[in-house]
Amino acid sequence: MGLSISKIIGVVILVIIGLLLLPVVQDSVYDAQQNENTTDTQSTLLDMVTVFYVLGITLAAVMWVVHETKDNIG
């Protein structure tokens, strides 16, 4: 069971779509922070939303690579 081109293309498309949605996430976070009822703690947590979004995309890609290559090692 090797790497297939269709799986690679699928993951690349998934990562591209995730990164293309990044500005939407950033705009939503910015709009939420501009709310006058937002406290400093909430603003700090909102800053982390974008970081965790990018980390999630990265983790998904890394986990896919690990899953697809674990049978080929050893």
Backbone as CSV, one residue per row, in Angstrom:
resi,resn,N_x,N_y,N_z,CA_x,CA_y,CA_z,C_x,C_y,C_z
1,MET,0.838,-1.174,0.000,0.000,0.000,0.000,0.884,1.239,0.000
2,GLY,0.962,1.903,-1.122,1.832,3.062,-1.238,1.037,4.355,-1.298
3,LEU,1.789,5.395,-1.484,1.174,6.708,-1.620,0.553,6.827,-3.002
4,SER,-0.653,7.280,-3.059,-1.280,7.486,-4.355,-1.388,8.981,-4.630
5,ILE,-1.343,9.313,-5.894,-1.405,10.706,-6.313,-2.737,11.335,-5.893
6,SER,-3.816,10.560,-5.962,-5.125,11.127,-5.616,-5.198,11.509,-4.140
7,LYS,-4.562,10.733,-3.265,-4.546,11.075,-1.842,-3.724,12.335,-1.592
8,ILE,-2.593,12.427,-2.267,-1.735,13.602,-2.112,-2.463,14.845,-2.593
9,ILE,-3.106,14.749,-3.749,-3.846,15.891,-4.286,-4.979,16.275,-3.339
10,GLY,-5.661,15.301,-2.774,-6.738,15.574,-1.834,-6.275,16.341,-0.615
11,VAL,-5.150,15.946,-0.043,-4.629,16.638,1.137,-4.156,18.037,0.771
12,VAL,-3.508,18.174,-0.379,-3.058,19.498,-0.813,-4.255,20.430,-1.000
13,ILE,-5.320,19.928,-1.620,-6.526,20.740,-1.802,-7.127,21.116,-0.448
14,LEU,-7.154,20.173,0.478,-7.686,20.453,1.813,-6.879,21.551,2.509
15,VAL,-5.566,21.485,2.420,-4.713,22.495,3.045,-4.906,23.851,2.361
16,ILE,-5.002,23.859,1.036,-5.195,25.114,0.306,-6.524,25.757,0.692
17,ILE,-7.584,24.970,0.758,-8.890,25.510,1.146,-8.825,26.059,2.574
18,GLY,-8.189,25.328,3.464,-8.043,25.799,4.839,-7.295,27.117,4.920
19,LEU,-6.234,27.249,4.129,-5.461,28.488,4.153,-6.190,29.632,3.451
20,LEU,-7.000,29.308,2.446,-7.793,30.350,1.797,-8.887,30.882,2.722
21,LEU,-9.330,30.075,3.667,-10.325,30.526,4.641,-9.710,31.289,5.812
22,LEU,-8.389,31.323,5.883,-7.707,32.011,6.983,-8.089,33.489,7.085
23,PRO,-8.163,34.248,5.989,-8.585,35.653,6.127,-9.997,35.812,6.697
24,VAL,-10.880,34.876,6.406,-12.230,34.931,6.964,-12.174,34.748,8.475
25,VAL,-11.357,33.806,8.916,-11.192,33.584,10.358,-10.589,34.821,11.011
26,GLN,-9.573,35.399,10.383,-8.934,36.584,10.952,-9.898,37.763,11.021
27,ASP,-10.716,37.957,9.989,-11.708,39.040,10.004,-12.741,38.830,11.099
28,SER,-13.162,37.591,11.278,-14.136,37.297,12.333,-13.549,37.562,13.712
29,VAL,-12.297,37.188,13.899,-11.629,37.441,15.179,-11.498,38.948,15.407
30,TYR,-11.105,39.672,14.372,-10.957,41.135,14.500,-12.295,41.781,14.845
31,ASP,-13.355,41.376,14.159,-14.682,41.938,14.440,-15.124,41.632,15.869
32,ALA,-14.837,40.439,16.340,-15.211,40.075,17.708,-14.414,40.895,18.723
33,GLN,-13.159,41.192,18.412,-12.341,41.971,19.333,-12.779,43.436,19.384
34,GLN,-13.381,43.932,18.323,-13.816,45.328,18.285,-15.106,45.551,19.061
35,ASN,-15.742,44.478,19.471,-16.949,44.588,20.278,-16.591,45.291,21.589
36,GLU,-17.358,46.291,21.952,-17.025,47.067,23.150,-17.217,46.293,24.444
37,ASN,-17.910,45.175,24.397,-18.113,44.366,25.593,-17.008,43.323,25.797
38,THR,-16.028,43.289,24.909,-14.963,42.297,24.995,-13.941,42.697,26.057
39,THR,-13.668,41.805,26.980,-12.673,42.069,28.018,-11.277,41.754,27.493
40,ASP,-10.260,42.100,28.271,-8.879,41.828,27.875,-8.622,40.322,27.763
41,THR,-9.191,39.567,28.676,-9.017,38.116,28.644,-9.651,37.525,27.398
42,GLN,-10.838,37.970,27.073,-11.510,37.477,25.867,-10.730,37.871,24.618
43,SER,-10.180,39.069,24.606,-9.395,39.518,23.464,-8.146,38.653,23.277
44,THR,-7.507,38.307,24.388,-6.327,37.445,24.320,-6.695,36.066,23.786
45,LEU,-7.799,35.522,24.269,-8.240,34.212,23.782,-8.628,34.272,22.309
46,LEU,-9.230,35.372,21.902,-9.587,35.518,20.485,-8.336,35.570,19.602
47,ASP,-7.254,36.168,20.123,-5.993,36.176,19.374,-5.499,34.758,19.104
48,MET,-5.777,33.863,20.018,-5.297,32.488,19.890,-6.108,31.663,18.897
49,VAL,-7.289,32.108,18.541,-8.137,31.354,17.610,-7.418,31.163,16.283
50,THR,-6.816,32.215,15.765,-6.113,32.123,14.487,-4.923,31.169,14.582
51,VAL,-4.200,31.238,15.689,-3.044,30.350,15.877,-3.491,28.893,15.897
52,PHE,-4.549,28.604,16.649,-5.024,27.230,16.728,-5.623,26.760,15.404
53,TYR,-6.202,27.662,14.628,-6.721,27.306,13.310,-5.571,26.840,12.403
54,VAL,-4.494,27.603,12.378,-3.337,27.235,11.549,-2.676,25.968,12.087
55,LEU,-2.577,25.847,13.403,-2.018,24.629,13.981,-2.866,23.406,13.636
56,GLY,-4.166,23.566,13.607,-5.049,22.458,13.235,-4.837,22.003,11.808
57,ILE,-4.691,22.957,10.902,-4.428,22.612,9.499,-3.085,21.893,9.386
58,THR,-2.078,22.426,10.061,-0.744,21.823,10.025,-0.764,20.425,10.634
59,LEU,-1.432,20.276,11.765,-1.517,18.972,12.420,-2.230,17.954,11.543
60,ALA,-3.275,18.373,10.858,-3.993,17.461,9.959,-3.080,16.969,8.844
61,ALA,-2.291,17.865,8.270,-1.374,17.472,7.197,-0.278,16.543,7.725
62,VAL,0.269,16.859,8.880,1.330,16.025,9.458,0.797,14.644,9.819
63,MET,-0.383,14.596,10.407,-0.966,13.300,10.767,-1.254,12.458,9.528
64,TRP,-1.652,13.092,8.441,-1.871,12.360,7.207,-0.553,11.748,6.715
65,VAL,0.507,12.539,6.738,1.817,12.033,6.291,2.258,10.870,7.168
66,VAL,2.104,10.993,8.470,2.492,9.920,9.386,1.672,8.667,9.114
67,HIS,0.390,8.831,8.927,-0.491,7.688,8.674,-0.147,6.988,7.353
68,GLU,0.135,7.766,6.334,0.405,7.184,5.019,1.793,6.553,4.925
69,THR,2.731,7.021,5.719,4.097,6.514,5.607,4.479,5.505,6.683
70,LYS,3.606,5.261,7.652,3.979,4.351,8.745,4.180,2.916,8.275
71,ASP,3.457,2.490,7.222,3.624,1.136,6.707,4.885,0.994,5.865
72,ASN,5.411,2.089,5.330,6.590,2.041,4.467,7.897,2.064,5.248
73,ILE,7.830,2.379,6.533,9.043,2.463,7.354,9.232,1.151,8.096
74,GLY,10.414,0.654,8.051,10.748,-0.553,8.799,10.253,-1.733,8.133
